[in-house]
Each structure stands twice: as structure tokens, then as C-alpha cells.
């Protein structure tokens, strides 16, 4: 435990309160490339401590920036938070107790923590140079970001946890100048990536831009079609709020009874914060609850919700370790890594209508499930020929769509989301 947290804990232990300290310290470098030239470089440092105090059944919260404070500043911090607890309307449901935390591999890379800003800047220049080298009829833009963070949770029940993590994000955006068309690619990692990952991002974005430039609107279609993993992710995002424990508790979720059928027998959806090397992985959540693998839907049956400590207590369930936060915020519920498990059927040689990407998920109604999403890029594959299309709308109801879902065998990762192609019955207009 770092000295300032130990001092803060000693002050809190002298009070008749339950308490929780969350702290974090990190830095990041981000680089923006516009039209194959490095336009912006930015370096950020941040650190802070948040404190939650349970007093007479109410919860007080406040935070301070920085992790170097005098004893008098820490005492004022405690007094302020206790005063807030006394006038709070937020009910207090206790803090987690110590539990065995899993060892999650591949979430920290010393090379990212120790990389000099000048070397990260040189990598961004190399990325811009690679764009100029691969440029065709497109203009290419994109970004690189690198980050390191150390964080910890300590509470009056005996939880005392600390971890470090690293992050690298790469994106490319390609716009055709001769004909209307664009493509994009984004991927994130826990370890430092070389020029191969940068080149892959550029080539994937160029590939989609080329197809988009040839794409036209197609006739309406109602029937069996295939969603590529990018489109599956959008559909799951429409669905996701229904698994949040607070939405379930307040009756704003479509789901409320575990064990009911909600999808086809072939469809399984998992939240797993313990997967090696993935951007959504962690050993413990923002309250100190161990990360875990949680089935949300298993073989079509509703198996679980995403829960933090508070809403697990309110629902009479156990926390799934899905409390997310920064030192500036109280915990809220969020997903870690979402995985649609593969099925038995190969869909890689599917001929028919395939949807690569849709957008506008925020316009869908997560409770009714009704959606109407513009198609960013799709294809009709016929006798091996690929005919791209766009500007149609994928319309329907997400709950009806899930009941027809048949996942393929080959899984693709998009940051913290993993899924194969999924065959569904749906409509495009």
C-alpha cells in the first residue's frame, strides 16, 4: 500500500464508519494523424483518490486529485466525506469482503510503461509514413494512443488490492476522393504493437473504402442473412442495457426472470474479465470484487445479469465484478469483455446477403428492442462474386432476431468484443 493510502486508512480507522478508498495514477500519450501527416501530439498525467464512507445507512462520496497530500489535507478529506454522508440520500449497502482474486495474464507490458514520449512520437511518425506509402485513391487519417495505469482498492472489511495495466489503441479512417466511399478500422491491445499492426489497420480501412466506393443501395430483402462480427457487436449493444443490474432493479429492463428462454438454443453470450491480454480484462473491479466469467445467455436461456456490489445486494444476488469507475466517480455497472461463443456451422463461405457494419445503435429502444440501423457496408455474395451495398436500413426487433441466431465457427476480436459471423432472419429496407 502506498504511504498516502496507509495514512488515510489510519485516519478512517479512528472513526466509527465503514469506508472504501479507490486510487489511481497514470499517464497517456495520444497522436492524431490527418491526411497522412502527424497533426497533434498530446501527453497527459493524472492521479487521484476517491473515498466512500458508510454512515448510519447512508453513503457519502468525494475525491481529491493527486496522490501526494499532507496529513491535515487527508483529515479534511475524511471530514468532508463524513459530512456528505450525514446529509446523503444515497442508501448504503456495505462494501465487498476479501475474496480470492484471479491472476489475469497479459494486461501489463513494461515496454508501454517505460516507453519515452519521444519514442512513442517516433512510432506515430512511422505510422504516418506507412500511410503515405500505402496511400492509393484514399486520404488516410488515424490515431495511436498509449497508456499506463496503476490503481488500487482498500476498504474497512479488509480488501487491499493493487494492480497495473497498459493499453495501446490504433485506428485508421480511409476516405475515397474520386468516388464517395469510406472505411475504418480500430483495434486495441494490452501490449506494445509494431509496424505490422499499423499496416493491418491501414489495409483493412482501405479494403472497406474500396468496397464502399462501389456500393449502391439494394432492393428490400426479408429473410436469412449473415451479420459479420462488427454488426453483431452493434446488435449486442442494443441489447446490453437489459443485463445491467440497476436497470433490472428499477424495472427498466426487458429481462427479470433468470432461466427464461430469450434466444435460440445456439446463442451464448458471456462477460469475461479474466481473458488473457484483452482490453476489457482485470483481476478485480472498481470495488475490489474479483473479476470472473459470467454467462448472460447460455444456449438461449437467460443466465445472469451484470452486477456491482450494491445492485447485487438489492436483487439478492452476488456481484459479478462489473463495477467500473475512475477516482472522480462512484462505481457504475459496465461490461468487461463480451463474447458470443462460436457455433458448429461454418459461415465463411455463405452466399447471400451479408451485413458488415451498421451504426446508430443509440437510436434503438433497448427495452422494446425495436431498431432501425443504417447499413454502413454490406455485400451480396452470389456465385463467388461480391456485390457491395450501403445506405439501406437494417430494421427489426433485437429480441426476435436473437431467437433466430446461428453463430458460425470462426471468432474475430474487435477490442473487448469477440464474436463469429451470426446467421439470423432479418429485414433490410
KAURMO-V572564 format. One record per backbone hydrogen bond with DSSP energy under -0.5 kcal/mol. CO is the residue of the C=O (numbers start at 0). NH is the residue of the N-H. If there is no record, write none. Layout:
co:CO nh:NH
co:CO nh:NH
//
This chain:
co:1 nh:4
co:1 nh:5
co:2 nh:6
co:3 nh:7
co:4 nh:8
co:5 nh:9
co:6 nh:10
co:7 nh:11
co:8 nh:12
co:9 nh:13
co:10 nh:13
co:11 nh:14
co:14 nh:16
co:17 nh:53
co:18 nh:155
co:19 nh:51
co:20 nh:153
co:21 nh:49
co:22 nh:151
co:23 nh:47
co:24 nh:149
co:25 nh:45
co:26 nh:147
co:27 nh:43
co:28 nh:145
co:29 nh:41
co:30 nh:143
co:31 nh:38
co:31 nh:39
co:32 nh:141
co:33 nh:36
co:36 nh:33
co:36 nh:38
co:39 nh:31
co:41 nh:29
co:43 nh:27
co:45 nh:25
co:46 nh:65
co:47 nh:23
co:48 nh:63
co:49 nh:21
co:50 nh:61
co:51 nh:19
co:52 nh:54
co:52 nh:59
co:53 nh:17
co:54 nh:57
co:56 nh:91
co:57 nh:54
co:59 nh:52
co:61 nh:50
co:63 nh:48
co:66 nh:68
co:69 nh:73
co:70 nh:74
co:71 nh:75
co:72 nh:76
co:73 nh:77
co:74 nh:78
co:75 nh:79
co:76 nh:80
co:77 nh:81
co:78 nh:82
co:79 nh:83
co:80 nh:84
co:81 nh:85
co:82 nh:86
co:84 nh:87
co:88 nh:90
co:89 nh:58
co:90 nh:92
co:101 nh:103
co:102 nh:104
co:103 nh:106
co:104 nh:276
co:106 nh:165
co:108 nh:111
co:108 nh:112
co:109 nh:113
co:110 nh:114
co:115 nh:118
co:115 nh:119
co:116 nh:120
co:117 nh:121
co:118 nh:122
co:119 nh:123
co:120 nh:124
co:121 nh:125
co:122 nh:126
co:123 nh:127
co:124 nh:128
co:125 nh:129
co:126 nh:130
co:127 nh:131
co:128 nh:132
co:129 nh:133
co:130 nh:134
co:136 nh:176
co:136 nh:177
co:138 nh:174
co:139 nh:35
co:140 nh:172
co:141 nh:32
co:142 nh:170
co:143 nh:30
co:144 nh:168
co:145 nh:28
co:146 nh:166
co:147 nh:26
co:148 nh:164
co:149 nh:24
co:150 nh:162
co:151 nh:22
co:152 nh:160
co:153 nh:20
co:154 nh:157
co:158 nh:154
co:160 nh:152
co:162 nh:150
co:164 nh:148
co:166 nh:146
co:167 nh:188
co:168 nh:144
co:169 nh:186
co:170 nh:142
co:171 nh:184
co:172 nh:140
co:173 nh:182
co:174 nh:138
co:180 nh:175
co:182 nh:173
co:184 nh:171
co:186 nh:169
co:188 nh:167
co:193 nh:196
co:193 nh:197
co:194 nh:198
co:195 nh:199
co:196 nh:200
co:197 nh:201
co:198 nh:202
co:199 nh:203
co:200 nh:204
co:201 nh:205
co:202 nh:206
co:203 nh:207
co:204 nh:208
co:205 nh:209
co:206 nh:210
co:207 nh:211
co:208 nh:212
co:209 nh:213
co:210 nh:213
co:210 nh:214
co:211 nh:214
co:215 nh:389
co:220 nh:427
co:222 nh:425
co:224 nh:423
co:225 nh:227
co:225 nh:354
co:226 nh:421
co:227 nh:230
co:227 nh:231
co:228 nh:232
co:229 nh:233
co:230 nh:234
co:231 nh:235
co:232 nh:236
co:233 nh:237
co:234 nh:238
co:235 nh:239
co:236 nh:240
co:238 nh:241
co:239 nh:242
co:240 nh:243
co:242 nh:305
co:243 nh:247
co:244 nh:248
co:245 nh:249
co:246 nh:251
co:246 nh:252
co:247 nh:250
co:255 nh:257
co:256 nh:259
co:259 nh:301
co:263 nh:266
co:265 nh:267
co:266 nh:299
co:267 nh:340
co:268 nh:295
co:268 nh:296
co:269 nh:271
co:269 nh:338
co:270 nh:293
co:271 nh:274
co:272 nh:281
co:274 nh:277
co:277 nh:280
co:282 nh:101
co:282 nh:290
co:284 nh:287
co:288 nh:284
co:291 nh:272
co:291 nh:293
co:293 nh:270
co:293 nh:295
co:295 nh:302
co:295 nh:303
co:296 nh:268
co:297 nh:300
co:299 nh:261
co:299 nh:262
co:300 nh:297
co:301 nh:258
co:304 nh:306
co:305 nh:244
co:306 nh:319
co:306 nh:321
co:307 nh:311
co:308 nh:312
co:309 nh:313
co:310 nh:314
co:311 nh:315
co:311 nh:316
co:312 nh:315
co:321 nh:323
co:321 nh:333
co:322 nh:285
co:323 nh:331
co:325 nh:328
co:331 nh:323
co:335 nh:337
co:336 nh:271
co:337 nh:417
co:338 nh:269
co:338 nh:340
co:344 nh:408
co:346 nh:349
co:351 nh:380
co:352 nh:225
co:353 nh:355
co:353 nh:378
co:354 nh:227
co:355 nh:230
co:356 nh:375
co:356 nh:376
co:358 nh:373
co:359 nh:362
co:360 nh:363
co:363 nh:365
co:364 nh:368
co:368 nh:397
co:369 nh:364
co:370 nh:395
co:372 nh:393
co:373 nh:358
co:373 nh:375
co:374 nh:390
co:376 nh:355
co:376 nh:356
co:377 nh:388
co:378 nh:353
co:378 nh:380
co:379 nh:381
co:379 nh:386
co:380 nh:351
co:381 nh:384
co:384 nh:381
co:384 nh:386
co:385 nh:387
co:386 nh:379
co:387 nh:215
co:388 nh:377
co:391 nh:374
co:392 nh:394
co:392 nh:428
co:393 nh:372
co:394 nh:426
co:395 nh:370
co:396 nh:400
co:397 nh:401
co:398 nh:402
co:400 nh:403
co:401 nh:263
co:401 nh:404
co:405 nh:422
co:406 nh:344
co:407 nh:342
co:408 nh:410
co:409 nh:420
co:411 nh:418
co:413 nh:416
co:415 nh:337
co:416 nh:413
co:417 nh:339
co:418 nh:411
co:420 nh:407
co:421 nh:226
co:422 nh:405
co:423 nh:224
co:423 nh:425
co:425 nh:222
co:426 nh:394
co:427 nh:220
//
